[in-house]
Each structure stands twice: as C-alpha cells, then as structure tokens.
Amino acid sequence: MKNVVLVSASPKINEQSVSKQFLEMLGSQINSELFSKTFIDVRKSFSSHNLTEDFETLAKADAIIISFPLYYFSLPGMLTRFLIDYHNYYTASGDVKKTVKVYAMVNCGFPEPEINLEAVRVIKSFSQHLSAEFRFGVLIGGGSMMVAAKDAPFMKKASQKLNSAFTSIAADIQAENSTPMDSIYIGVNYPLLRRIYYFMGGRGWITMARKNGLKKKDLYKKPYRLN
C-alpha cells in the first residue's frame, strides 16, 4: 500500500483552518484501499517537538500534499522552517524514496488566485531539492469563503471547480504514468465581493494609521518625493 502524507501548515491555534478543511475534503477522495493517509499539522509538530517522527513519515511518502494560507505573499514562516529542517533531515539520512509526487494547495483572502503563484513556485523549488516530482498546484482565491459560503448561488462554479481540483489530485496520485499538468486556478467571480474586500482593506489601513497618531491624508504622502 502506498503512502500519502497530507501536510496542513496554517499558523492558527484554536480555530479550524481553511487549509486543513481543504485537506480533509481532498483526503475523502483518496482511495483508502490503495493508499494509507497520514495527516501532519506543522504547528502541532513544532509545539509537540514531534519533528523527527513527522520527518520519518514524510520520508516514506509516495505523495505529499502541502496545504497552507498565503502569508505576506509567500509561505507562513513556520512552514518555511519546517521545509528547511526536513531538507536537512533528507540530506543527512540518505534513505528517502526517490519517486515522490508533490502537490501544493495555497489559499488567500484576495479574490484573485494568481496571487498565490510565487508561493507555489517555492514548493516546486523545494521538491526539486528533494529530487521529488512536483506535479501541480491548486491556487485558491477567496480564502475562507470557499468553505463558509460554499452553498451560496454565486459560489456554485467556484465550489465545483474546487471539488474537481481535489478529484484531479486524487486521480494523479493513483496514476502510474502521469502526464504534465498545469496548475489549477480557482477564484471567486463576484464583483460585490471584490468591492467589499478592497473597502475593508482600505478601512484597515485607516484604522492602523489612527492607532499610530496619523490621519487618513497621511497615508497618501510621498516622503521621498523631491518636488
């Protein structure tokens, strides 16, 4: 039986993360009769000092799926540290599977899924350093709306595409001879959401400015302008 390791890398502590929910939804589509499924929570791995055991699990994987939220247009810091530490473990052990498929699922609060692209490239680079085969990424815009509003009429197409992406990963894991695949982009096509998102984002900057003794007009100043 082949091993599939599903890695959740949300920094959240006491609340359910969207990244983990996506992994659980994907995991339900992976054939349990053909694959053994193991979940790793990166935050818990660090807090419980369980890194070596989790690295041993990763070393036995035939497929690795890494799900995480976009943080400052890249990976959460703890995931970066986790991957670096695992690479060091991989380099030192020399006893790691040579044929491993790697997938990335990245979600962000922005409506546009392409903002996740650079983070997917990081996972691809990580895979290459492990001599693993990076298959493709699933880039998800809209963040928690994909779960919280999945039954809303305007989310129907996005929800269907998300479920289709999970099906694609499950099928690709099972395929013996995988053909190259492009990453999958899933966004929220709802104009009102975009306006609300940018309005609330703008309000956040104004609130932060006031906390620091500034006014709204101060946000538009250009301190390095010569004229």
N, C-alpha and C positions, 0 to 999 in steps of 0.2 A: 504494500500500500504506500502511495506517495504522500509526502507531507506538504501541506500548505500552511504557511505562517502568516497571520493577519496582524499587522502592527498598527496600533492606534497611538497617535502622538499628539493628542490635544493636551495643552497645559492645564485645562480645567480640573479642579479638585473635587468639589462637592456637587457638581451638576452633570447631568448626562450630556455628552458632547455629540455634536453632529457627526464628527469624524468616526466615532465608534458606532453610531447608529448606521452609518453607511456600510461599515464593515460587517455589521450583523445582518443587514439586508443582503449584502453580497454573499456572505457565508451560507445563508439559507439556500442559495442557488448552486452551491458546490456539492457535487455528489459525495455523500458520506460513505458510500460503499466503495468508492475508488480512492478517496483521499482522506487522510487524517488532518483535522483542522485544529490549529492551536492559536489562541489569541494572546498577544503581548501588549500590555499597556506600558508605554515608555515612562510615564510619570511614576507609576507604581514600581516599575523596575528600578528606578533610581531611589525612590523613598524606602523600598524594602531591601536595598542592597542586593538585588537579585540578578545583577547584570551577567555574571558568568553563566548561570543556568539558562538565561534567555539567549545568550550568545550561542550556547551549545544547541539550543533548539533551532536557531537560525541557521547554524552550520549544517543541520540535517535537512533543511528545507529543499523541496523541489520547486517551490514557487513562493515568492514573498510579495505581499501586497501592503503598501505603506499608505495609510490614510492620515491626513493632517490638515489643519486650517492654515491659511496664509497669514503669516505674521510679518508686518513691515515688508511686504512683497517678497518674502523668502520663507525659509523653514523656521519653525519655532526653535529657539536656542537649544532647548533640551534635546530635540531630535537631531540637530547638528552634532551635539556632543555624543549622543548615542551612536550615530553612524560612524563617527571618527573612532570611538572606542571599539566598535565592532570590527572596523577595518584593521585596527591594531591587533585585535584578537585573531582575525583571519590570517594576517600576515605571520603572526607568531606560531599559530597552530599548524598550518600547512596541511590540515586534514579537513578540508571543506569540499562539498560537492562541486564539481566543475560545471555541471549543467543546471543552472538555476534561472528561472524566469522571474523578472521583477516588474511590478506594476505600481504606479503612483496614482492616488486619488487625492486631489487638492481642492479644497473649497474655500471660498472667500465671500465676504459680505457685499462686494461690488456686484452689480448686475452682469458685468462683462466677464465671461470665463477666461478670456485670453490673458487676463492679468496674472493668472496662475502659471503662465508658461515658463518663466525663469525658474520657479521652484521645481517644476517637472524636469528641467534640464539638470538641476543639481542632483536629483535622484538618478537620472541617466548616467551622469558622470560617476556617481557613487557605484553604480552597477558595473561600469567599465573597470573601475579599480578593483572590483572583486572578480573580474573575468566572468561576470554573470551576463545574462541576456536581458537587456531592458526591452520590454515588449511595447508598452504604450502607456500613456497617462489618461486619466479622466479629469478634465478641468471643469469645475463646477462653480458657477456664479450664483449669487442669491443666498448663499450660506444656509442659515437655519430655516429659511422659507421653504427649502426643498423638503423639509420634514414637517414644519409647523403648518404650512398652508398647502400640503400636497394634494388635498382633496378639493381645493378651490378650482372653479372652472378655468381661470386664467393660467393655472399651473398644470393643466392636463398634459400638454405637449412636453413640457419640461420633465414631468414625472415619468411619462412613458419613455422618454429618451434616457433618463437616469436608470430605469429598470432595464432597458435594452443594453446599456453600458455594463451593468452587472452581469447580464447574460453573456455578453461578449467576453468578459474576463473569464468567467467560468468555463466557457467553451474553449478559449485559447489555452487555459491551463491544461485542459484534457487532451488537446490536440497534440499528436506526436510530432508532426512536421508543420510548424507554424510559419505562415507567410507573414511578411512585414505588414504592420498595421499602423495607421496614423492615430494620433491622439484624438480623443473624443471631447468635444466642447459642448457644455450644457449651460445655457444662460436662461434668465427669466425675461421673457419678452412681454413686459407690461409697462407702458410709458409712465403711468402714475407712480409705480414703484420707483422708477429712476428719479423722478422729481422729488418724491418724499425722501429718498436716500440722500440726495445731494443737499436738500434743505436741512435735514437733520445733521448732516456732516458739517454744514456751514454754521449751524447753531452751536455745535460742539466747539468749534474754533472760537466763537464769540464768548462762550462761557469760560473757556480756558483763559482768554485774554483778560477778562474781567477779574478772574482769580489772581492774575499777576499784575493788577493795577493798570491795565490798558483799556482803551476804548476800541470800538469796532473800527473806527477810521485808522487806528494804529496798525491794523493788520495789512493795510494797503500801502504802507510806507515803503520806500526803497532806500534804505540807509546807505547803500554803496553807489548810488547814482551820483555822478559828478555834477550835473546841472540841475 
